[in-house]
C-alpha cells in the first residue's frame, strides 16, 4: 500500500500534469492558443454553413462533437450503452437547436450542457423503472476501464488496477459529487465554467468539489487496503 499511496494523495494532480508542463513554456502556450483560435474559427464556419442548410456541415459538426459528448456521458454514467444512447440523443438535440446558437460562441460548453441534460433525463427515466422493478444492477463500473487516467508507471497490470480502483470509487460517489469531480478533473473546466454549467455560485462549486475529493480519496484508500489484505491471504 505504501508504494501507491502517493498516487492516491495526488489523485487530482495526475490528470493535469501534462497540461501544466506544456503551459510552463511561453512558446507552447502561444501555439496552443493559436490552434484553439483556428479550431474555433473552423467550427464557427461549420455552424454558419449548417444553419444555411449544408448537410455536409451538419455531418462534420456531428463528427466533431461525437467523441467529446460520448466520453463526457461515459464519465457521468459509467455505462457504455447508456453513454451511446445519451450521445445519440445529444447529437439530435445539438443539431435541432442550431438555429438558436450564435456562431461566435464556443461549441463545447453548449455540448456539455446538452449532454448533462440528456444524462439527467436518462437518470430520471431509470429511477422510474427502478421503482417498478427489482432487476436493476445499478452502476456498471467496469465500462469505465476504457478511459485511461494516465500514470508514469511502466507496469501495465498495476496501472490497470489503479484505474479500476479510482473509477469504481468514483462510481460509488453520489451523482452530484461524481458529476463535479468529472467536470473539474476530467473535463478540466474552471470553477467559473462549472458554476455556469450547474447554475450555482462559485463558492458552492468549491465546497462541493472539496467534499467530493475527500469522499473519493477515502473510498480509494479503503479499496487499496482491501486489495492489500487480499494479497496477504
N, C-alpha and C positions, 0 to 999 in steps of 0.2 A: 504493500500500500504506500509506503514512504516514497517509492520511486516514481509514483504517478500523482502524488498529492499536489505538487506544484502545478500540474496541468489543470487540476480542478480549481485551485485557488485563483487561477488566472483565466477562468472559463470565458470571460467576456473579452479578454485581450487577444486571444489567439485568432479571433475572427477578423480583426482589423490590422494584424501585424503587417501583412504585405502592403496594404494601402498606406499605412503610416510610413513605411520605408520609402515608398515612392514619393510621398509628399515632402519628404525631407530634402529633396532635390528641386531647386527652382526650375531647372530646365524641364524636368519630367512633369512638374506641376503645370507649366505652360503648355506642354504637349497634350496633357490630359484635358486641359480646359479647351484647347483648340479642337480636339477631337469631339468633345462633348458639344461644342458650338456647331460644328459641322453636322453631327448626328441630329441635333435638334432642328437644324435648317432643313435637312432631308426629310425628317418626319413631318415638319410643318408643310412642306411641299406635297407630301403624300396625303395629308389631311385635306389640303385645298383641292387636290385632284379627286380624292374620294368624294368630297362634298359636291363636286361638279358632276359626279356620275361615273367616274372611271372605275370599272370593275377590277382592273389590274391594280390600281392604287389601293382599293379595299382589300384585295387579297394580300398585297405586300404589307399593309398595315397589320392584318391579322397574323401573318407570319412573324412580324417583328415583335408583337406583344405576346404571342402564344407561350413561349418558354418562360418569360418573367411571370406571366399570370399563373402558369401551371405550378412553378416552384413555390410561389407565394402561397397558393392554395394548398399545396402539399405540406408546406411548413406549418400551416394553420390547422390542417385536418389530420395529417399523418396517414392518410389512406389514398392510395394511387387512384382507385376507381372513382372515389368521391372527388378527388382533385381534378380528374379528367372531366367529370360532369360539370364541376364549377367553372373550369376553364372554358368549356363549350358555351355554357350559359353566359359567362362574362364576355366572350367574343361577340355573341349575339347582341348583348346589351351595349357593348362598346360601339359596334357598327351601327346599331339602331339609334344611337344618341349623337352621332357625328354632327348633325346639323346644329346642335346646341353647343358644340365645342369650339373654342377660339383657337385658331391655328397657332398663335404665338405662345400658348401655354404649353408646358412640358406634358408629355403624354403619360409617363409612368405614374405620377401621383393620381391621375384620373383613373388609370387602370387599377391601381391598388384599391381605390375606393370602391370601384365596381366589383372587384374580386371579393373584398371584405363583405360587401352587401350580399353577394351571392352565397358566401360561406354562412353568413348569419341566417339567410333564408333556408339553406340546406339543414343547418343545425336545428332550426325550428321544426322543419318537417320531420326530422329524425326524432326529436323529442316527443312529437305526437305519436309516431309509430312505436317508440319505446313504451309509451303509456298504455298502448294496446297490445303489446307483445312482450314475451319473456325471452325472445330469441336473439336480442341484440348482443353482440360481442364487445361493443364499446370501441375504444381507441385501438387501431391496428398499428402499433408502433413499429413493426418490422418493415413497413413500407418506407419508413424514414431512412433506411440504410442507403437509399440511392443518393442521398445528399452527403457530400464529403466536407466535413468540418475542417479538415486540414490538420497536419501535425508535422513536426520536424523529425519524428522518429522514422527509422527505416524498417521497422518491424511491422509488416502489414497486419499480422494477426493481432498485435497489440492495438494498432490504430483502429482496426475494425471493432474490437471490443470496447475501446474508448468511445467511438462514435455511437455504438449501440447503447452504452450506458447513458451518455448525455441525452440522446434522443428519447430513450424510454423514460428518463427522468423528466424531460420536457413534456412528454405526453401525459405525465401524471399531474402536471400543474392545472389549476383551474383555467378555464378558457380565457378569461380576461388577462391572467398572468402570462399564459403561453403566448397570447397574441402580442403583448407588449415586448416580450423578450425577442420574438421573431422580428418585429418591426425594427427594434434597436440593433440587435446583434447580427441578424442575418440579412435583413433588408437594408441595414446601415442608414436608417433615417435619423435625422437630427431630432432633438426634443421638440423643436418648433413644428417640424413636419408631422411627427406623431400626434402632437396636440391638435393640429389642423385636421388630420385624418379621423381621429377619435372624437373630435369636437369637445375637448376638455382643456382646462388650464394646464400650462407647462408644469406648474407645481404638482398637479395631480399625476402627470406623466412620470415625473421624477420619483414621487413617493411609491407609485405602483411598481415602477421598474426596480426600485430598491428592494421592496418586499419580495418581488418575483425572483430576483437574483439570490437573495438569502434562501428562499424556499428551494430554488433549483440546486444550489450548492449542497444544501442539506440532503436532498434526495440523491444527488450524485454520490456524495460521500457514503451515504447509507448503502447504496448498491455496491460501491467499491469494497466496503467492509464485508458485505455478504459474499462477494466473489473471493475475497482473501480467505474467508473462513472455509468456503467450499474447497478452495485449493489445498487447505491443510488437512482436509478429511480424507 
